[in-house]
Amino acid sequence: MARRSSAGASGTAARQEKVRRAPLGSVRRAQQITTYGVGAMIAIGDQSYIVSGLDTWDTGDADILSEPRLQQRLGVNSFRLPPAAPAPTGKGVKVRRFPETYSCPKCCALRPFRDFGGRRNDNVCGDCEAPLVPSRFVVACAHGHLDEFPYWRWLHARRGEERRAHRGCDPAKARLTLHSEGRTASLRGIVIKCDCGESGSLEGAFSRDAMAELGITCRGGRPWFGRSAREANCASPLRVLQRGSSAAWFPNVASALSIPPWHRKLMQLVERHKRHLINKSDERIEEYARDEGWLDKGRYGVEEVIGAVRTLESAGEQPQEEPEENTEFEAAGRIRQEEYRQLCRETPENPENQHFVCLPPENAGELEVPGIGQIMLVKRLREVRALHSFTRIEPLARTKEDRERAVKLALDDEIDWLPAIEVIGEGVFVALDREKLSAWESPTGPHTPEARARRLRRNHERHLRRYVGDRNVPVRSSLTSRFVLLHTLAHVLINEWSLDCGYPASAIRERLYVNEEMAGVLLYTATSDSAGSLGGIVSQGEPEKLANSLKSALERISWCSSDPLCMESDASGVNSLNLAACHACVLLPETSCEMNNIFLDRALLVGTPDEKTPGFFS
């Protein structure tokens, strides 16, 4: 199991405290990238906290990770593992108390935690000694701001300005209480009362326009940076969320595989010592390599070392990757194109190939798998995953306008690193038969694969339009029948392999390679524990096994327990971005799918029951 990142309290008072504070809890390092990253709320015991910005992380002893292609794309100098400090030090990832509004289930008081009168670290009411409960509700906006639920304003604004003025209730002195009447499980059963005599339930709080109708606007709260770190003039409407809602934090994670030449031991050696080598003369590089013992007999030659340094220099000099088209998918990006070319060729196993070994099956020419053009067994791979930003309310869309919603992880612009993890695994790369694919996707008409993809494309463009303020700006989705086909194929094979080789579906991931020149998918295990090195996935890439599992998978999805509703659906899934796809047939755990379970249609694999639309494998 990976080492765990300890979470300790932060803030001015904590920094001034001389006594070492014990950690509040622990999470796995991988969770610092995908679940409990900067800006995410975390429940520790019976209290609630929010993970602080990178400015407060103690990374003095953190391991440095290198992946030059990903560093260049994200514009940082390095990646660092989330700190895993020993428990007695109280160091590690810092957290702040949020929400600060708590309630007492015994006396029903509703007020800031610091006003309950208990000892600093005791989560009990100072009056009745009952354990306190953090507020179940928070407010957030689409630009990433987060704040306390405005209980006083919600209660009094609902009663009108005239009545509030008549009562003369001062929000600074008002005493609120929270009552769960228990007559109903809805918000109607949660009642707020004020000592001025006003009372009301939280019914309707989750309505999209509930805050706007009461004139409650976003105050630009950024509690992960501190109470005072607010942004002014945010016009985004507020939404009420439950504290544990998945919509409260969506991570934006970028990843890359270590491929030649970056996977070689020599390149990683040069990367670790680059400050002594970059932009130095050949003579200086040779002198440094000799002093370090790199040129000893049986290791490396002078030309090898100099070549590795110059390769690293050229990577740093490359211009930043041009912004992708408004709706381009990561599956078509430059990093994926480089990986696709490498996956299509053989990379033998030898001591220098530390993190990437890719070979064809031994009997690749003896058995053809219908519809499959190439199979490669990736016996060893390394993936680096870096958290570079996050959003709230909705995941980040691939539009230029929506990228402005991405929230940075640090206030200090001089922080030139990002938190990341590396995972080691194995996998199978499958590329489709290009001739058959071209013949399948080229026909036009009302009952073709392109016609079904066009329906999804229209829904996708309608969804993207929400992020483009100027109605005159065209919005174009790059979704194709090829993309939907490969994505759905990946899902059905993962489901099938989870039954055949004993891995849970959540331990197998997809990595898509799709554009006009690419049509492949890598299915791999990449976990931070031993599940990524058992050999079970690689064995599924043998042609005979792959043919059998593909046949079984297609038979399994040719009928769904939700049919005919599933197959005949005109739109399903989040924002109507699926067709024939549901939890009973092709959806996966969200850890396995890089598209959040959208853009799926099993009809493109097996065809429609009326045989009007042909499936690629039908």
C-alpha positions in Angstrom: 0.0 0.0 0.0 1.2 3.5 -0.8 2.5 5.6 2.0 -0.2 8.0 3.4 -0.2 11.8 3.4 -0.7 13.2 6.9 -3.1 16.1 7.3 -2.4 18.8 9.9 -4.1 22.1 10.8 -2.8 25.4 9.2 -3.4 29.1 9.6 -1.6 31.9 11.4 -2.3 30.6 14.9 -1.1 27.1 13.9 2.1 28.5 12.4 2.9 30.4 15.6 2.3 27.4 17.8 5.5 26.0 19.1 4.2 22.7 20.2 4.2 20.1 17.4 0.6 19.1 16.5 -0.4 15.6 15.9 -1.8 14.8 12.5 -5.6 14.8 12.3 -5.8 11.9 9.9 -4.4 10.3 6.8 -5.2 9.6 3.2 -3.4 7.7 0.5 -1.1 9.7 -1.7 -3.1 8.7 -4.8 -6.2 10.3 -3.1 -4.4 13.6 -3.0 -4.6 13.7 -6.8 -8.0 12.2 -7.4 -10.2 12.6 -4.3 -8.8 14.9 -1.6 -6.7 17.4 -3.5 -6.3 21.2 -3.0 -9.8 22.7 -2.4 -11.5 19.5 -1.7 -13.4 18.9 1.6 -12.5 15.9 3.7 -14.3 14.4 6.7 -11.9 13.4 9.5 -13.6 11.8 12.3 -16.7 13.8 13.2 -15.2 17.1 11.8 -14.9 18.6 8.4 -11.8 20.2 6.8 -10.7 21.6 3.4 -7.3 20.8 1.9 -5.1 23.9 1.8 -3.3 25.3 -1.2 0.2 24.2 -2.3 1.6 27.3 -0.6 1.2 25.6 2.7 2.4 22.1 1.8 5.6 20.9 3.5 7.4 19.3 0.5 10.9 19.6 1.8 11.4 15.9 1.9 9.0 15.0 -0.9 10.3 12.8 -3.8 10.7 14.5 -7.1 9.0 12.9 -10.1 10.1 13.5 -13.7 8.1 13.3 -16.9 9.5 15.9 -19.3 6.7 15.7 -21.9 4.0 16.3 -19.2 6.1 19.0 -17.5 6.4 20.8 -20.8 2.7 20.6 -21.5 1.7 21.9 -18.0 4.4 24.5 -17.8 6.1 23.4 -14.6 9.7 22.4 -13.7 8.9 19.3 -11.7 6.3 17.1 -10.1 6.4 16.1 -6.4 4.8 13.3 -4.5 2.3 14.5 -1.9 4.3 14.6 1.4 4.0 11.6 3.6 5.5 12.9 6.9 6.0 10.6 9.9 3.1 10.9 12.3 4.9 12.5 15.2 6.1 15.5 13.2 2.6 16.8 12.4 3.8 17.9 9.0 2.5 17.0 5.6 -0.5 18.2 3.7 -2.2 21.1 5.6 -6.0 21.4 6.1 -8.3 24.2 7.4 -11.6 23.8 9.2 -14.4 24.1 6.7 -17.3 24.7 7.0 -16.9 26.6 10.2 -20.6 26.6 10.9 -21.5 23.7 13.3 -24.7 22.7 15.2 -25.3 21.0 18.5 -27.8 18.1 18.3 -28.7 18.6 21.9 -29.3 22.3 22.4 -29.8 22.9 18.6 -27.4 25.9 18.6 -26.2 26.9 15.1 -23.1 29.0 15.1 -19.4 29.2 14.1 -17.3 26.4 15.7 -15.2 29.0 17.7 -18.3 30.4 19.4 -19.3 27.1 21.1 -17.0 27.7 24.0 -15.4 24.3 24.0 -11.6 23.7 24.1 -9.8 24.4 20.9 -9.5 20.8 19.6 -12.6 19.4 21.3 -15.5 18.9 19.0 -18.1 19.3 21.7 -20.6 22.0 22.7 -19.3 24.1 25.6 -22.8 24.3 27.2 -24.1 20.7 27.0 -20.9 18.7 26.2 -22.6 17.0 23.2 -20.6 16.3 20.0 -20.9 19.0 17.4 -22.0 18.4 13.8 -20.5 20.4 10.9 -23.0 22.1 8.6 -24.4 19.7 6.0 -24.7 22.5 3.4 -22.3 24.8 1.6 -22.7 27.2 -1.3 -20.5 27.2 -4.4 -20.3 28.8 -7.8 -19.1 27.5 -11.2 -15.9 29.6 -11.0 -14.7 27.4 -8.1 -15.7 29.7 -5.1 -16.9 28.0 -1.9 -18.6 29.5 1.1 -20.6 28.8 4.2 -24.3 28.4 3.7 -25.9 31.8 4.6 -28.4 30.5 7.2 -29.3 34.0 8.5 -29.8 35.6 5.1 -31.8 32.5 3.9 -34.1 32.8 6.8 -34.6 36.6 6.9 -34.6 37.3 3.1 -37.5 34.9 2.7 -39.5 37.1 5.1 -39.0 40.3 3.1 -37.1 43.5 3.8 -39.9 45.2 5.6 -40.5 42.5 8.1 -36.8 42.1 8.8 -36.4 45.8 9.4 -39.4 45.7 11.7 -37.8 42.9 13.7 -34.5 44.8 13.9 -32.6 41.6 13.8 -28.8 42.1 13.8 -27.0 39.2 12.0 -23.9 39.8 14.2 -25.9 39.2 17.4 -28.7 36.8 16.2 -28.8 33.4 17.8 -29.9 30.7 15.3 -31.0 27.1 16.1 -31.3 24.1 13.8 -34.1 21.6 14.3 -34.7 18.3 12.5 -38.4 17.7 13.0 -38.2 14.2 11.6 -41.7 14.3 10.0 -40.2 14.0 6.5 -36.9 13.1 5.0 -37.0 16.2 2.7 -35.5 19.6 3.4 -39.0 20.6 4.7 -38.1 18.8 7.9 -35.0 20.9 8.5 -36.1 24.1 10.3 -34.0 27.2 11.1 -35.2 29.5 14.0 -33.9 32.9 15.0 -34.2 34.4 18.5 -36.0 37.4 16.8 -38.9 35.0 16.2 -38.4 34.2 12.5 -38.4 30.5 11.5 -38.4 28.6 8.2 -37.4 25.4 6.6 -34.7 24.8 4.0 -37.3 23.6 1.4 -36.3 24.7 -2.1 -32.6 25.5 -1.2 -31.3 23.1 -3.9 -33.2 24.9 -6.6 -30.8 26.2 -9.3 -32.0 29.8 -8.8 -32.8 29.7 -5.1 -29.9 32.0 -4.0 -30.4 34.4 -6.9 -34.1 34.8 -6.2 -33.2 36.0 -2.6 -30.5 38.3 -3.8 -27.7 36.2 -2.3 -24.6 36.6 -4.5 -21.2 35.0 -4.6 -18.6 36.6 -2.2 -15.6 34.9 -3.9 -14.8 32.6 -1.0 -11.6 30.6 -1.3 -11.3 29.0 2.2 -8.5 26.6 1.1 -6.3 29.7 0.9 -7.7 31.3 4.1 -10.7 33.3 5.3 -9.5 36.6 3.8 -8.5 35.1 0.3 -11.6 36.2 -1.4 -12.0 37.3 -5.1 -14.1 40.3 -5.8 -16.8 40.9 -8.4 -17.8 37.3 -9.1 -21.0 37.3 -11.0 -21.5 33.6 -11.2 -24.7 32.4 -9.4 -24.5 30.4 -6.2 -25.6 26.8 -5.9 -26.4 25.0 -2.7 -24.5 21.7 -2.3 -24.4 19.0 0.3 -21.0 19.0 2.0 -20.2 15.5 0.7 -21.5 16.1 -2.8 -19.4 14.9 -5.7 -20.2 18.2 -7.5 -18.3 20.1 -4.8 -14.9 19.2 -6.3 -13.9 17.9 -9.8 -10.1 17.3 -10.2 -8.4 18.1 -13.5 -5.7 15.5 -13.9 -3.3 15.2 -16.8 -1.2 12.1 -17.4 1.5 10.7 -19.7 3.3 7.4 -20.2 7.0 7.2 -20.0 8.1 6.2 -23.5 11.4 6.2 -25.3 13.7 8.0 -24.9 12.4 9.3 -21.6 11.9 5.9 -20.1 15.6 4.9 -20.2 17.7 4.8 -17.1 20.3 7.2 -18.6 17.7 9.8 -19.4 16.3 9.7 -15.8 19.9 10.0 -14.5 20.4 13.1 -16.7 17.1 14.5 -15.6 18.0 14.2 -11.9 21.3 16.1 -12.5 20.1 18.5 -15.2 21.1 21.6 -13.4 24.8 20.6 -13.8 24.4 19.6 -17.5 21.8 21.7 -19.3 23.3 24.3 -21.7 26.9 23.2 -20.8 29.6 22.4 -23.3 30.3 18.9 -24.5 33.6 19.0 -22.6 31.9 20.0 -19.3 29.3 17.3 -19.8 32.0 14.7 -20.3 33.9 15.9 -17.3 30.8 15.8 -15.0 29.8 12.3 -16.3 33.3 11.0 -15.7 33.3 12.4 -12.1 30.0 10.7 -11.4 31.1 7.4 -12.7 28.7 7.3 -15.6 31.5 6.5 -18.1 32.9 3.6 -16.2 33.4 0.4 -18.1 30.1 -1.4 -18.9 27.9 1.8 -18.3 27.6 4.6 -20.9 29.6 6.2 -23.6 30.4 9.9 -23.9 28.2 10.3 -27.0 25.3 8.6 -25.2 25.4 11.0 -22.3 25.8 14.1 -24.5 23.0 12.9 -26.7 20.7 12.5 -23.7 21.5 16.0 -22.4 20.8 17.5 -25.8 17.5 15.6 -26.1 16.5 17.0 -22.7 17.5 20.5 -23.8 15.5 20.3 -27.0 12.4 19.2 -25.0 12.7 22.3 -22.9 13.0 24.6 -25.9 9.9 23.3 -27.6 7.1 25.8 -27.6 4.2 25.1 -25.3 1.5 22.9 -26.9 -0.9 25.1 -28.9 -4.3 25.4 -27.3 -6.5 22.6 -28.7 -9.6 23.4 -30.6 -12.6 24.4 -28.5 -13.9 20.8 -28.3 -10.8 18.7 -29.0 -10.4 15.6 -26.9 -7.2 14.7 -25.0 -7.3 11.4 -27.0 -6.1 13.4 -30.0 -3.4 15.5 -28.3 0.3 15.6 -29.1 1.2 13.5 -26.1 -1.2 10.8 -27.2 0.1 10.9 -30.8 3.7 10.3 -29.5 2.5 7.4 -27.4 0.5 5.9 -30.2 3.5 5.8 -32.5 5.5 4.1 -29.8 2.8 1.6 -28.9 2.7 0.5 -32.6 6.4 -0.5 -32.6 8.4 -3.0 -30.6 10.4 -2.0 -27.6 12.4 -4.9 -26.3 13.0 -5.9 -22.7 16.5 -5.0 -21.5 18.1 -3.4 -18.4 18.0 0.1 -20.0 14.2 -0.1 -20.7 13.2 0.4 -17.1 9.6 1.7 -17.6 8.4 0.7 -21.0 8.4 -2.8 -22.7 6.1 -3.3 -25.6 6.1 -6.5 -27.7 3.8 -8.3 -30.2 2.3 -11.6 -29.1 4.5 -14.6 -30.0 1.8 -16.1 -32.3 0.6 -12.8 -33.7 0.5 -14.0 -37.3 -1.2 -17.3 -36.6 -4.7 -16.1 -35.6 -6.5 -13.0 -36.8 -9.0 -11.3 -34.5 -11.9 -10.0 -36.6 -11.9 -6.2 -36.7 -8.5 -5.9 -34.9 -5.5 -4.7 -36.9 -2.8 -4.9 -34.4 -2.2 -6.2 -30.9 0.7 -5.2 -28.7 1.5 -6.5 -25.2 2.7 -3.7 -22.9 4.5 -5.8 -20.3 5.8 -2.8 -18.4 4.6 0.8 -18.3 4.9 3.8 -16.1 2.3 6.5 -15.9 2.7 9.9 -14.2 -0.6 11.6 -13.1 -0.5 15.2 -12.1 -3.3 17.4 -10.6 -3.1 20.8 -12.2 -6.4 22.5 -11.2 -10.0 21.8 -10.2 -13.6 22.9 -10.8 -16.9 22.9 -9.0 -20.5 22.3 -9.9 -19.6 20.7 -13.3 -16.5 19.1 -14.8 -14.3 21.2 -17.0 -15.5 21.3 -20.6 -13.1 21.3 -23.5 -13.9 24.8 -24.6 -11.5 27.8 -24.6 -14.1 29.8 -22.6 -14.6 27.1 -20.0 -10.9 26.8 -19.2 -11.2 30.0 -17.3 -13.2 28.1 -14.6 -10.2 26.0 -13.8 -8.9 27.0 -10.3 -5.2 27.2 -9.6 -3.7 25.2 -6.7 -1.6 28.0 -5.2 -1.8 31.7 -4.6 2.0 32.1 -5.2 2.7 32.2 -8.9 6.3 31.3 -8.2 5.4 27.8 -7.3 6.7 25.8 -10.3 5.7 22.3 -9.3 2.5 20.3 -9.2 1.5 17.3 -7.0 1.7 14.0 -8.9 2.0 10.3 -8.5 3.6 7.6 -10.6 2.0 4.2 -11.1 3.5 1.1 -12.6 1.4 -1.4 -14.5 0.9 -3.5 -17.6 -1.6 -3.5 -20.4 -2.7 -4.5 -23.9 -2.8 -2.1 -26.8 -5.4 -2.8 -29.5 -5.6 -1.0 -32.8 -8.6 -1.4 -35.2 -8.4 -2.7 -38.7 -8.0 0.5 -40.7 -9.6 -0.8 -43.9 -12.6 -2.2 -42.2 -13.0 0.9 -40.1 -12.9 3.2 -43.1 -15.5 1.1 -44.9 -17.7 1.1 -41.8 -17.7 4.8 -41.0 -17.8 6.3 -44.5 -21.4 5.6 -45.6 -23.9 8.5 -45.2 -27.6 8.4 -44.6 -30.3 8.2 -41.9 -29.3 4.7 -40.6 -25.5 4.8 -40.5 -22.9 5.0 -37.7 -22.3 8.6 -38.6 -26.0 9.4 -38.2 -25.9 8.0 -34.6 -22.7 9.9 -33.9 -24.4 13.1 -35.3 -27.1 12.8 -32.7 -24.6 12.7 -29.9 -22.6 15.5 -31.5 -25.7 17.8 -31.5 -26.3 17.1 -27.8 -22.6 17.8 -27.1 -22.6 21.1 -28.9 -25.8 22.1 -27.1 -24.0 21.3 -23.8 -20.9 23.2 -24.9 -22.9 26.2 -25.9 -23.6 26.9 -22.2 -19.9 27.9 -21.7 -19.7 30.3 -24.7 -21.1 33.7 -23.8 -21.1 35.1 -27.4 -23.8 33.4 -29.4 -22.0 34.4 -32.6 -19.0 32.3 -31.7 -19.5 28.9 -33.5 -19.3 25.8 -31.3 -18.1 22.6 -33.0 -17.9 19.2 -31.4 -15.2 16.9 -32.7 -17.0 13.8 -31.6 -17.0 11.0 -34.3 -18.4 7.6 -34.7 -14.8 6.3 -34.5 -14.4 7.8 -31.1 -17.7 6.4 -29.7 -16.8 3.0 -31.2 -13.4 2.8 -29.6 -14.6 4.2 -26.3 -17.5 1.7 -26.1 -15.2 -1.2 -27.1 -12.8 -0.3 -24.3 -15.7 -0.4 -21.8 -17.0 -3.8 -22.9 -13.5 -5.4 -22.9 -12.8 -4.0 -19.4 -16.1 -5.5 -18.1 -15.3 -8.8 -19.8 -11.7 -9.0 -18.5 -12.8 -8.2 -15.0 -14.7 -11.5 -15.1 -12.0 -13.5 -16.9 -8.8 -12.5 -15.2 -9.9 -11.6 -11.6 -9.2 -7.9 -11.6 -12.0 -5.6 -10.5 -13.2 -3.3 -13.2 -12.1 -0.4 -11.1 -8.4 -1.6 -11.4 -8.4 -1.5 -15.2 -8.2 1.8 -17.0 -8.6 2.9 -20.6 -6.4 5.2 -22.6 -7.9 6.3 -26.0 -5.9 7.2 -29.1 -8.3 8.7 -31.6 -8.0 11.1 -34.5 -8.0 10.8 -38.3 -4.7 8.9 -38.1 -5.2 7.0 -34.9 -7.7 4.3 -33.9 -6.5 2.4 -30.8 -7.0 1.9 -27.1 -4.7 0.9 -24.3 -6.3 -1.2 -21.6 -4.0 -1.3 -18.6 -3.7 -1.7 -14.9 -1.9 1.2 -13.3 -2.3 1.2 -9.6 -0.1 2.2 -6.7 -0.2 -1.3 -5.2 0.6 -4.9 -6.5 -2.5 -5.2 -8.6 -0.6 -3.6 -11.5 2.1 -6.4 -11.8 0.3 -9.7 -11.6 0.5 -10.5 -15.3 -3.2 -11.2 -15.8 -3.9 -8.3 -18.2 -1.0 -9.1 -20.5 -2.2 -12.6 -21.0 -5.6 -11.4 -22.2 -3.8 -9.9 -25.2 -2.9 -13.3 -26.7 -4.8 -13.5 -30.0 -6.8 -16.6 -29.1 -7.8 -15.2 -25.7 -8.6 -11.8 -27.1 -10.8 -13.3 -29.8 -12.7 -15.4 -27.3 -13.2 -12.5 -24.8 -14.2 -10.2 -27.6 -16.8 -12.6 -28.9 -18.1 -13.2 -25.3 -18.2 -9.4 -24.7 -20.2 -8.7 -27.9 -22.7 -11.5 -27.1 -23.1 -10.0 -23.6 -23.9 -6.5 -24.8 -26.1 -7.6 -27.7 -28.9 -7.7 -25.1 -29.3 -5.6 -22.0 -31.7 -6.2 -19.2 -33.0 -2.7 -19.7 -33.8 -3.4 -23.4 -35.7 -2.3 -25.4 -35.6 1.0 -23.6 -31.8 1.1 -23.5 -31.2 0.2 -27.2 -34.0 2.5 -28.5 -33.0 5.4 -26.3 -32.6 8.7 -28.2 -30.5 10.2 -25.4 -29.3 8.9 -22.0 -26.6 9.6 -19.5 -25.4 13.0 -18.2 -26.4 15.9 -20.4 -27.9 13.3 -22.9 -24.4 12.3 -24.1 -25.0 8.6 -24.4 -27.3 6.5 -26.6 -27.5 2.8 -26.0 -25.6 2.7 -22.7 -26.6 2.2 -19.1 -25.4 0.7 -15.9 -26.7 -2.7 -16.9 -24.5 -3.0 -20.0 -21.5 -0.8 -20.6 -21.0 1.8 -17.9 -17.8 1.5 -15.7 -16.6 2.7 -12.4 -15.5 6.3 -12.8 -11.9 5.4 -12.0 -11.7 3.4 -15.2 -13.2 5.8 -17.7 -11.4 8.9 -18.8 -14.6 10.4 -20.2 -16.8 10.2 -17.1 -19.0 7.6 -18.7 -20.2 9.7 -21.6 -20.0 9.2 -25.4 -21.0 5.6 -25.4 -23.3 3.6 -27.7 -23.2 -0.2 -27.9 -25.2 -0.2 -31.1 -22.0 0.9 -32.9 -20.4 -2.4 -31.9 -23.3 -4.9 -32.5 -25.8 -2.9 -34.6 -29.4 -2.1 -33.9 -31.9 -5.0 -33.6 -33.7 -4.0 -36.8 -30.4 -4.3 -38.6 -30.7 -0.9 -40.2 -27.6 0.5 -38.5 -24.6 -1.9 -38.8 -22.3 -2.4 -35.9 -18.5 -2.6 -36.5 -18.4 -6.2 -35.3 -21.8 -7.3 -36.6 
